[in-house]
Each structure stands twice: as structure tokens, then as C-alpha cells.
Amino acid sequence: MFKGRHFDRSVILLCVRWYLAYGLILRDLEEMMAERGISVDHSTVHRWVTHFSPQLLERFNSASVL
């Protein structure tokens, strides 16, 4: 799922999780990552959310059935 990505999967998952769970603004997430020493643009976070949200939801739903 994360093969070939520039950022570590933990950074991607953290940003997507915070965006979805807490309704943070993308620019706030960009600033929060910068405070942690990670330079990521808000448009990159938006691409992660639109790309990974459906995949994560599908995996979550299939795992919760078991």
C-alpha cells in the first residue's frame, strides 16, 4: 500500500488519521508535522487522504467482520 512513497508509512497514517478523526485543517497538519521536524506540504497530505482513506476503510471493514 505504501511502497514507493517518499514519506514513511507512519507519517502518512498519522496525518490521515488526525485529519479524519479530528477534522484538522490541512495547513494545521502541515504545521504540526513541521513542529516534529517533518517537512510536508498540505497538498501532499490532501493527496494522502483522498488516496488512502478508501483503502483504509476497506481494510478496516474487512478486519472488523472477523
PDB file with SEQRES, HELIX, SHEET and CRYST1 records, atoms N, CA, C and O in Angstrom:
SEQRES   1 A   66  MET PHE LYS GLY ARG HIS PHE ASP ARG SER VAL ILE LEU          
SEQRES   2 A   66  LEU CYS VAL ARG TRP TYR LEU ALA TYR GLY LEU ILE LEU          
SEQRES   3 A   66  ARG ASP LEU GLU GLU MET MET ALA GLU ARG GLY ILE SER          
SEQRES   4 A   66  VAL ASP HIS SER THR VAL HIS ARG TRP VAL THR HIS PHE          
SEQRES   5 A   66  SER PRO GLN LEU LEU GLU ARG PHE ASN SER ALA SER VAL          
SEQRES   6 A   66  LEU                                                          
HELIX    1 AA1 ARG A    9  TYR A   22  1                                  14    
HELIX    2 AA2 LEU A   26  GLU A   35  1                                  10    
HELIX    3 AA3 HIS A   42  VAL A   65  1                                  24    
CRYST1    1.000    1.000    1.000  90.00  90.00  90.00 P 1           1          
ATOM      1  N   MET A   1       0.826  -1.193   0.000  1.00  0.00           N  
ATOM      2  CA  MET A   1       0.000   0.000   0.000  1.00  0.00           C  
ATOM      3  C   MET A   1       0.873   1.261   0.000  1.00  0.00           C  
ATOM      4  O   MET A   1       0.525   2.251  -0.644  1.00  0.00           O  
ATOM      5  N   PHE A   2       1.988   1.234   0.707  1.00  0.00           N  
ATOM      6  CA  PHE A   2       2.836   2.416   0.836  1.00  0.00           C  
ATOM      7  C   PHE A   2       4.151   2.303   0.062  1.00  0.00           C  
ATOM      8  O   PHE A   2       5.039   3.139   0.226  1.00  0.00           O  
ATOM      9  N   LYS A   3       4.278   1.287  -0.769  1.00  0.00           N  
ATOM     10  CA  LYS A   3       5.523   1.056  -1.496  1.00  0.00           C  
ATOM     11  C   LYS A   3       5.805   2.221  -2.446  1.00  0.00           C  
ATOM     12  O   LYS A   3       4.926   2.679  -3.175  1.00  0.00           O  
ATOM     13  N   GLY A   4       7.044   2.681  -2.414  1.00  0.00           N  
ATOM     14  CA  GLY A   4       7.461   3.739  -3.305  1.00  0.00           C  
ATOM     15  C   GLY A   4       7.125   5.147  -2.839  1.00  0.00           C  
ATOM     16  O   GLY A   4       7.338   6.106  -3.580  1.00  0.00           O  
ATOM     17  N   ARG A   5       6.612   5.288  -1.640  1.00  0.00           N  
ATOM     18  CA  ARG A   5       6.268   6.612  -1.121  1.00  0.00           C  
ATOM     19  C   ARG A   5       7.506   7.287  -0.558  1.00  0.00           C  
ATOM     20  O   ARG A   5       8.400   6.630  -0.025  1.00  0.00           O  
ATOM     21  N   HIS A   6       7.546   8.593  -0.681  1.00  0.00           N  
ATOM     22  CA  HIS A   6       8.680   9.376  -0.199  1.00  0.00           C  
ATOM     23  C   HIS A   6       8.732   9.399   1.328  1.00  0.00           C  
ATOM     24  O   HIS A   6       9.812   9.386   1.918  1.00  0.00           O  
ATOM     25  N   PHE A   7       7.565   9.434   1.959  1.00  0.00           N  
ATOM     26  CA  PHE A   7       7.477   9.510   3.416  1.00  0.00           C  
ATOM     27  C   PHE A   7       7.237   8.124   4.007  1.00  0.00           C  
ATOM     28  O   PHE A   7       6.690   7.235   3.355  1.00  0.00           O  
ATOM     29  N   ASP A   8       7.656   7.969   5.247  1.00  0.00           N  
ATOM     30  CA  ASP A   8       7.438   6.725   5.976  1.00  0.00           C  
ATOM     31  C   ASP A   8       5.938   6.507   6.179  1.00  0.00           C  
ATOM     32  O   ASP A   8       5.175   7.462   6.320  1.00  0.00           O  
ATOM     33  N   ARG A   9       5.534   5.255   6.192  1.00  0.00           N  
ATOM     34  CA  ARG A   9       4.105   4.952   6.329  1.00  0.00           C  
ATOM     35  C   ARG A   9       3.523   5.462   7.633  1.00  0.00           C  
ATOM     36  O   ARG A   9       2.340   5.798   7.688  1.00  0.00           O  
ATOM     37  N   SER A  10       4.333   5.529   8.689  1.00  0.00           N  
ATOM     38  CA  SER A  10       3.822   6.023   9.968  1.00  0.00           C  
ATOM     39  C   SER A  10       3.433   7.498   9.876  1.00  0.00           C  
ATOM     40  O   SER A  10       2.463   7.921  10.505  1.00  0.00           O  
ATOM     41  N   VAL A  11       4.173   8.276   9.104  1.00  0.00           N  
ATOM     42  CA  VAL A  11       3.843   9.697   8.909  1.00  0.00           C  
ATOM     43  C   VAL A  11       2.548   9.823   8.117  1.00  0.00           C  
ATOM     44  O   VAL A  11       1.678  10.624   8.460  1.00  0.00           O  
ATOM     45  N   ILE A  12       2.426   9.038   7.069  1.00  0.00           N  
ATOM     46  CA  ILE A  12       1.219   9.076   6.238  1.00  0.00           C  
ATOM     47  C   ILE A  12      -0.001   8.681   7.057  1.00  0.00           C  
ATOM     48  O   ILE A  12      -1.022   9.368   7.031  1.00  0.00           O  
ATOM     49  N   LEU A  13       0.103   7.582   7.778  1.00  0.00           N  
ATOM     50  CA  LEU A  13      -1.032   7.114   8.577  1.00  0.00           C  
ATOM     51  C   LEU A  13      -1.398   8.104   9.674  1.00  0.00           C  
ATOM     52  O   LEU A  13      -2.579   8.306   9.956  1.00  0.00           O  
ATOM     53  N   LEU A  14      -0.412   8.715  10.286  1.00  0.00           N  
ATOM     54  CA  LEU A  14      -0.671   9.696  11.331  1.00  0.00           C  
ATOM     55  C   LEU A  14      -1.428  10.895  10.775  1.00  0.00           C  
ATOM     56  O   LEU A  14      -2.409  11.342  11.371  1.00  0.00           O  
ATOM     57  N   CYS A  15      -0.987  11.408   9.659  1.00  0.00           N  
ATOM     58  CA  CYS A  15      -1.657  12.561   9.049  1.00  0.00           C  
ATOM     59  C   CYS A  15      -3.090  12.224   8.627  1.00  0.00           C  
ATOM     60  O   CYS A  15      -4.018  12.989   8.890  1.00  0.00           O  
ATOM     61  N   VAL A  16      -3.258  11.092   7.981  1.00  0.00           N  
ATOM     62  CA  VAL A  16      -4.603  10.688   7.547  1.00  0.00           C  
ATOM     63  C   VAL A  16      -5.505  10.471   8.756  1.00  0.00           C  
ATOM     64  O   VAL A  16      -6.657  10.904   8.759  1.00  0.00           O  
ATOM     65  N   ARG A  17      -4.986   9.805   9.777  1.00  0.00           N  
ATOM     66  CA  ARG A  17      -5.779   9.551  10.984  1.00  0.00           C  
ATOM     67  C   ARG A  17      -6.194  10.848  11.664  1.00  0.00           C  
ATOM     68  O   ARG A  17      -7.363  11.029  12.003  1.00  0.00           O  
ATOM     69  N   TRP A  18      -5.238  11.749  11.862  1.00  0.00           N  
ATOM     70  CA  TRP A  18      -5.561  13.020  12.519  1.00  0.00           C  
ATOM     71  C   TRP A  18      -6.548  13.835  11.708  1.00  0.00           C  
ATOM     72  O   TRP A  18      -7.440  14.472  12.269  1.00  0.00           O  
ATOM     73  N   TYR A  19      -6.395  13.821  10.389  1.00  0.00           N  
ATOM     74  CA  TYR A  19      -7.313  14.581   9.546  1.00  0.00           C  
ATOM     75  C   TYR A  19      -8.734  14.041   9.659  1.00  0.00           C  
ATOM     76  O   TYR A  19      -9.688  14.806   9.805  1.00  0.00           O  
ATOM     77  N   LEU A  20      -8.867  12.733   9.593  1.00  0.00           N  
ATOM     78  CA  LEU A  20     -10.192  12.126   9.631  1.00  0.00           C  
ATOM     79  C   LEU A  20     -10.807  12.128  11.031  1.00  0.00           C  
ATOM     80  O   LEU A  20     -12.000  12.387  11.186  1.00  0.00           O  
ATOM     81  N   ALA A  21     -10.005  11.844  12.031  1.00  0.00           N  
ATOM     82  CA  ALA A  21     -10.536  11.711  13.389  1.00  0.00           C  
ATOM     83  C   ALA A  21     -10.854  13.055  14.036  1.00  0.00           C  
ATOM     84  O   ALA A  21     -11.835  13.178  14.769  1.00  0.00           O  
ATOM     85  N   TYR A  22     -10.037  14.048  13.768  1.00  0.00           N  
ATOM     86  CA  TYR A  22     -10.179  15.313  14.478  1.00  0.00           C  
ATOM     87  C   TYR A  22     -10.599  16.474  13.593  1.00  0.00           C  
ATOM     88  O   TYR A  22     -10.772  17.591  14.080  1.00  0.00           O  
ATOM     89  N   GLY A  23     -10.764  16.227  12.301  1.00  0.00           N  
ATOM     90  CA  GLY A  23     -11.213  17.271  11.393  1.00  0.00           C  
ATOM     91  C   GLY A  23     -10.265  18.458  11.324  1.00  0.00           C  
ATOM     92  O   GLY A  23     -10.698  19.603  11.198  1.00  0.00           O  
ATOM     93  N   LEU A  24      -8.978  18.179  11.408  1.00  0.00           N  
ATOM     94  CA  LEU A  24      -7.990  19.251  11.359  1.00  0.00           C  
ATOM     95  C   LEU A  24      -7.901  19.832   9.957  1.00  0.00           C  
ATOM     96  O   LEU A  24      -8.187  19.157   8.968  1.00  0.00           O  
ATOM     97  N   ILE A  25      -7.504  21.077   9.891  1.00  0.00           N  
ATOM     98  CA  ILE A  25      -7.269  21.734   8.616  1.00  0.00           C  
ATOM     99  C   ILE A  25      -5.918  21.249   8.082  1.00  0.00           C  
ATOM    100  O   ILE A  25      -4.977  21.034   8.846  1.00  0.00           O  
ATOM    101  N   LEU A  26      -5.839  21.084   6.780  1.00  0.00           N  
ATOM    102  CA  LEU A  26      -4.616  20.556   6.165  1.00  0.00           C  
ATOM    103  C   LEU A  26      -3.399  21.409   6.493  1.00  0.00           C  
ATOM    104  O   LEU A  26      -2.315  20.872   6.723  1.00  0.00           O  
ATOM    105  N   ARG A  27      -3.554  22.702   6.519  1.00  0.00           N  
ATOM    106  CA  ARG A  27      -2.429  23.575   6.851  1.00  0.00           C  
ATOM    107  C   ARG A  27      -2.014  23.416   8.324  1.00  0.00           C  
ATOM    108  O   ARG A  27      -0.844  23.594   8.662  1.00  0.00           O  
ATOM    109  N   ASP A  28      -2.964  23.086   9.183  1.00  0.00           N  
ATOM    110  CA  ASP A  28      -2.621  22.806  10.581  1.00  0.00           C  
ATOM    111  C   ASP A  28      -1.786  21.532  10.676  1.00  0.00           C  
ATOM    112  O   ASP A  28      -0.824  21.469  11.441  1.00  0.00           O  
ATOM    113  N   LEU A  29      -2.155  20.527   9.903  1.00  0.00           N  
ATOM    114  CA  LEU A  29      -1.371  19.287   9.882  1.00  0.00           C  
ATOM    115  C   LEU A  29       0.027  19.543   9.349  1.00  0.00           C  
ATOM    116  O   LEU A  29       1.000  18.983   9.855  1.00  0.00           O  
ATOM    117  N   GLU A  30       0.133  20.387   8.331  1.00  0.00           N  
ATOM    118  CA  GLU A  30       1.446  20.753   7.801  1.00  0.00           C  
ATOM    119  C   GLU A  30       2.296  21.391   8.905  1.00  0.00           C  
ATOM    120  O   GLU A  30       3.476  21.072   9.048  1.00  0.00           O  
ATOM    121  N   GLU A  31       1.697  22.282   9.673  1.00  0.00           N  
ATOM    122  CA  GLU A  31       2.410  22.948  10.770  1.00  0.00           C  
ATOM    123  C   GLU A  31       2.766  21.973  11.888  1.00  0.00           C  
ATOM    124  O   GLU A  31       3.860  22.048  12.447  1.00  0.00           O  
ATOM    125  N   MET A  32       1.858  21.062  12.218  1.00  0.00           N  
ATOM    126  CA  MET A  32       2.116  20.079  13.268  1.00  0.00           C  
ATOM    127  C   MET A  32       3.270  19.150  12.894  1.00  0.00           C  
ATOM    128  O   MET A  32       4.088  18.791  13.741  1.00  0.00           O  
ATOM    129  N   MET A  33       3.325  18.769  11.628  1.00  0.00           N  
ATOM    130  CA  MET A  33       4.432  17.924  11.169  1.00  0.00           C  
ATOM    131  C   MET A  33       5.748  18.708  11.189  1.00  0.00           C  
ATOM    132  O   MET A  33       6.797  18.155  11.519  1.00  0.00           O  
ATOM    133  N   ALA A  34       5.691  19.993  10.837  1.00  0.00           N  
ATOM    134  CA  ALA A  34       6.902  20.824  10.859  1.00  0.00           C  
ATOM    135  C   ALA A  34       7.443  20.949  12.276  1.00  0.00           C  
ATOM    136  O   ALA A  34       8.657  20.986  12.476  1.00  0.00           O  
ATOM    137  N   GLU A  35       6.549  21.014  13.262  1.00  0.00           N  
ATOM    138  CA  GLU A  35       6.978  21.066  14.664  1.00  0.00           C  
ATOM    139  C   GLU A  35       7.697  19.793  15.072  1.00  0.00           C  
ATOM    140  O   GLU A  35       8.485  19.797  16.017  1.00  0.00           O  
ATOM    141  N   ARG A  36       7.431  18.711  14.369  1.00  0.00           N  
ATOM    142  CA  ARG A  36       8.077  17.421  14.641  1.00  0.00           C  
ATOM    143  C   ARG A  36       9.274  17.182  13.724  1.00  0.00           C  
ATOM    144  O   ARG A  36       9.853  16.096  13.718  1.00  0.00           O  
ATOM    145  N   GLY A  37       9.638  18.201  12.954  1.00  0.00           N  
ATOM    146  CA  GLY A  37      10.801  18.096  12.084  1.00  0.00           C  
ATOM    147  C   GLY A  37      10.538  17.430  10.748  1.00  0.00           C  
ATOM    148  O   GLY A  37      11.478  17.021  10.066  1.00  0.00           O  
ATOM    149  N   ILE A  38       9.269  17.314  10.361  1.00  0.00           N  
ATOM    150  CA  ILE A  38       8.903  16.670   9.102  1.00  0.00           C  
ATOM    151  C   ILE A  38       8.314  17.727   8.175  1.00  0.00           C  
ATOM    152  O   ILE A  38       7.278  18.320   8.475  1.00  0.00           O  
ATOM    153  N   SER A  39       8.971  17.953   7.065  1.00  0.00           N  
ATOM    154  CA  SER A  39       8.512  18.952   6.102  1.00  0.00           C  
ATOM    155  C   SER A  39       7.601  18.284   5.082  1.00  0.00           C  
ATOM    156  O   SER A  39       8.058  17.536   4.218  1.00  0.00           O  
ATOM    157  N   VAL A  40       6.310  18.563   5.194  1.00  0.00           N  
ATOM    158  CA  VAL A  40       5.332  18.008   4.261  1.00  0.00           C  
ATOM    159  C   VAL A  40       4.338  19.119   3.911  1.00  0.00           C  
ATOM    160  O   VAL A  40       3.885  19.856   4.787  1.00  0.00           O  
ATOM    161  N   ASP A  41       4.011  19.227   2.642  1.00  0.00           N  
ATOM    162  CA  ASP A  41       3.094  20.257   2.178  1.00  0.00           C  
ATOM    163  C   ASP A  41       1.650  19.823   2.420  1.00  0.00           C  
ATOM    164  O   ASP A  41       1.343  18.631   2.404  1.00  0.00           O  
ATOM    165  N   HIS A  42       0.768  20.794   2.644  1.00  0.00           N  
ATOM    166  CA  HIS A  42      -0.630  20.476   2.907  1.00  0.00           C  
ATOM    167  C   HIS A  42      -1.292  19.785   1.716  1.00  0.00           C  
ATOM    168  O   HIS A  42      -2.197  18.971   1.903  1.00  0.00           O  
ATOM    169  N   SER A  43      -0.853  20.099   0.492  1.00  0.00           N  
ATOM    170  CA  SER A  43      -1.432  19.437  -0.677  1.00  0.00           C  
ATOM    171  C   SER A  43      -1.034  17.954  -0.727  1.00  0.00           C  
ATOM    172  O   SER A  43      -1.790  17.124  -1.232  1.00  0.00           O  
ATOM    173  N   THR A  44       0.137  17.632  -0.208  1.00  0.00           N  
ATOM    174  CA  THR A  44       0.561  16.232  -0.122  1.00  0.00           C  
ATOM    175  C   THR A  44      -0.320  15.483   0.866  1.00  0.00           C  
ATOM    176  O   THR A  44      -0.737  14.355   0.601  1.00  0.00           O  
ATOM    177  N   VAL A  45      -0.603  16.108   2.001  1.00  0.00           N  
ATOM    178  CA  VAL A  45      -1.496  15.485   2.987  1.00  0.00           C  
ATOM    179  C   VAL A  45      -2.869  15.264   2.370  1.00  0.00           C  
ATOM    180  O   VAL A  45      -3.489  14.225   2.596  1.00  0.00           O  
ATOM    181  N   HIS A  46      -3.349  16.223   1.599  1.00  0.00           N  
ATOM    182  CA  HIS A  46      -4.653  16.074   0.946  1.00  0.00           C  
ATOM    183  C   HIS A  46      -4.653  14.894  -0.019  1.00  0.00           C  
ATOM    184  O   HIS A  46      -5.614  14.127  -0.067  1.00  0.00           O  
ATOM    185  N   ARG A  47      -3.576  14.749  -0.785  1.00  0.00           N  
ATOM    186  CA  ARG A  47      -3.470  13.602  -1.693  1.00  0.00           C  
ATOM    187  C   ARG A  47      -3.473  12.283  -0.922  1.00  0.00           C  
ATOM    188  O   ARG A  47      -4.095  11.311  -1.351  1.00  0.00           O  
ATOM    189  N   TRP A  48      -2.774  12.252   0.223  1.00  0.00           N  
ATOM    190  CA  TRP A  48      -2.779  11.044   1.049  1.00  0.00           C  
ATOM    191  C   TRP A  48      -4.179  10.714   1.518  1.00  0.00           C  
ATOM    192  O   TRP A  48      -4.602   9.559   1.459  1.00  0.00           O  
ATOM    193  N   VAL A  49      -4.898  11.715   1.981  1.00  0.00           N  
ATOM    194  CA  VAL A  49      -6.252  11.490   2.496  1.00  0.00           C  
ATOM    195  C   VAL A  49      -7.163  10.953   1.398  1.00  0.00           C  
ATOM    196  O   VAL A  49      -7.892   9.985   1.616  1.00  0.00           O  
ATOM    197  N   THR A  50      -7.128  11.571   0.223  1.00  0.00           N  
ATOM    198  CA  THR A  50      -8.003  11.118  -0.857  1.00  0.00           C  
ATOM    199  C   THR A  50      -7.593   9.748  -1.393  1.00  0.00           C  
ATOM    200  O   THR A  50      -8.441   8.977  -1.841  1.00  0.00           O  
ATOM    201  N   HIS A  51      -6.297   9.444  -1.348  1.00  0.00           N  
ATOM    202  CA  HIS A  51      -5.819   8.161  -1.873  1.00  0.00           C  
ATOM    203  C   HIS A  51      -5.998   7.022  -0.876  1.00  0.00           C  
ATOM    204  O   HIS A  51      -6.470   5.944  -1.238  1.00  0.00           O  
ATOM    205  N   PHE A  52      -5.623   7.261   0.377  1.00  0.00           N  
ATOM    206  CA  PHE A  52      -5.572   6.171   1.346  1.00  0.00           C  
ATOM    207  C   PHE A  52      -6.854   5.966   2.154  1.00  0.00           C  
ATOM    208  O   PHE A  52      -7.071   4.874   2.680  1.00  0.00           O  
ATOM    209  N   SER A  53      -7.693   6.968   2.264  1.00  0.00           N  
ATOM    210  CA  SER A  53      -8.917   6.818   3.064  1.00  0.00           C  
ATOM    211  C   SER A  53      -9.794   5.661   2.596  1.00  0.00           C  
ATOM    212  O   SER A  53     -10.184   4.831   3.418  1.00  0.00           O  
ATOM    213  N   PRO A  54     -10.119   5.576   1.302  1.00  0.00           N  
ATOM    214  CA  PRO A  54     -10.947   4.447   0.859  1.00  0.00           C  
ATOM    215  C   PRO A  54     -10.285   3.090   1.103  1.00  0.00           C  
ATOM    216  O   PRO A  54     -10.955   2.129   1.482  1.00  0.00           O  
ATOM    217  N   GLN A  55      -8.980   3.015   0.887  1.00  0.00           N  
ATOM    218  CA  GLN A  55      -8.272   1.756   1.095  1.00  0.00           C  
ATOM    219  C   GLN A  55      -8.265   1.365   2.567  1.00  0.00           C  
ATOM    220  O   GLN A  55      -8.472   0.201   2.909  1.00  0.00           O  
ATOM    221  N   LEU A  56      -8.026   2.340   3.431  1.00  0.00           N  
ATOM    222  CA  LEU A  56      -8.010   2.054   4.868  1.00  0.00           C  
ATOM    223  C   LEU A  56      -9.396   1.671   5.364  1.00  0.00           C  
ATOM    224  O   LEU A  56      -9.527   0.785   6.209  1.00  0.00           O  
ATOM    225  N   LEU A  57     -10.427   2.326   4.852  1.00  0.00           N  
ATOM    226  CA  LEU A  57     -11.797   1.991   5.235  1.00  0.00           C  
ATOM    227  C   LEU A  57     -12.139   0.569   4.819  1.00  0.00           C  
ATOM    228  O   LEU A  57     -12.757  -0.176   5.579  1.00  0.00           O  
ATOM    229  N   GLU A  58     -11.737   0.196   3.613  1.00  0.00           N  
ATOM    230  CA  GLU A  58     -11.979  -1.160   3.130  1.00  0.00           C  
ATOM    231  C   GLU A  58     -11.282  -2.189   4.011  1.00  0.00           C  
ATOM    232  O   GLU A  58     -11.880  -3.200   4.378  1.00  0.00           O  
ATOM    233  N   ARG A  59     -10.032  -1.938   4.350  1.00  0.00           N  
ATOM    234  CA  ARG A  59      -9.291  -2.863   5.212  1.00  0.00           C  
ATOM    235  C   ARG A  59      -9.888  -2.924   6.619  1.00  0.00           C  
ATOM    236  O   ARG A  59      -9.959  -3.993   7.225  1.00  0.00           O  
ATOM    237  N   PHE A  60     -10.314  -1.773   7.129  1.00  0.00           N  
ATOM    238  CA  PHE A  60     -10.917  -1.737   8.453  1.00  0.00           C  
ATOM    239  C   PHE A  60     -12.209  -2.531   8.475  1.00  0.00           C  
ATOM    240  O   PHE A  60     -12.447  -3.313   9.395  1.00  0.00           O  
ATOM    241  N   ASN A  61     -13.042  -2.332   7.469  1.00  0.00           N  
ATOM    242  CA  ASN A  61     -14.322  -3.036   7.412  1.00  0.00           C  
ATOM    243  C   ASN A  61     -14.143  -4.542   7.239  1.00  0.00           C  
ATOM    244  O   ASN A  61     -14.896  -5.321   7.823  1.00  0.00           O  
ATOM    245  N   SER A  62     -13.171  -4.956   6.456  1.00  0.00           N  
ATOM    246  CA  SER A  62     -12.952  -6.401   6.270  1.00  0.00           C  
ATOM    247  C   SER A  62     -12.368  -7.029   7.530  1.00  0.00           C  
ATOM    248  O   SER A  62     -12.646  -8.193   7.819  1.00  0.00           O  
ATOM    249  N   ALA A  63     -11.565  -6.285   8.285  1.00  0.00           N  
ATOM    250  CA  ALA A  63     -10.991  -6.816   9.522  1.00  0.00           C  
ATOM    251  C   ALA A  63     -12.018  -6.864  10.639  1.00  0.00           C  
ATOM    252  O   ALA A  63     -11.945  -7.735  11.506  1.00  0.00           O  
ATOM    253  N   SER A  64     -12.972  -5.945  10.635  1.00  0.00           N  
ATOM    254  CA  SER A  64     -13.955  -5.914  11.725  1.00  0.00           C  
ATOM    255  C   SER A  64     -15.015  -7.000  11.560  1.00  0.00           C  
ATOM    256  O   SER A  64     -15.731  -7.307  12.512  1.00  0.00           O  
ATOM    257  N   VAL A  65     -15.126  -7.581  10.376  1.00  0.00           N  
ATOM    258  CA  VAL A  65     -16.083  -8.653  10.135  1.00  0.00           C  
ATOM    259  C   VAL A  65     -15.656  -9.924  10.838  1.00  0.00           C  
ATOM    260  O   VAL A  65     -16.497 -10.703  11.287  1.00  0.00           O  
ATOM    261  N   LEU A  66     -14.353 -10.139  10.936  1.00  0.00           N  
ATOM    262  CA  LEU A  66     -13.822 -11.360  11.539  1.00  0.00           C  
ATOM    263  C   LEU A  66     -14.113 -11.397  12.957  1.00  0.00           C  
ATOM    264  O   LEU A  66     -13.743 -12.353  13.638  1.00  0.00           O  
TER     265      LEU A  66                                                      
END                                                                             
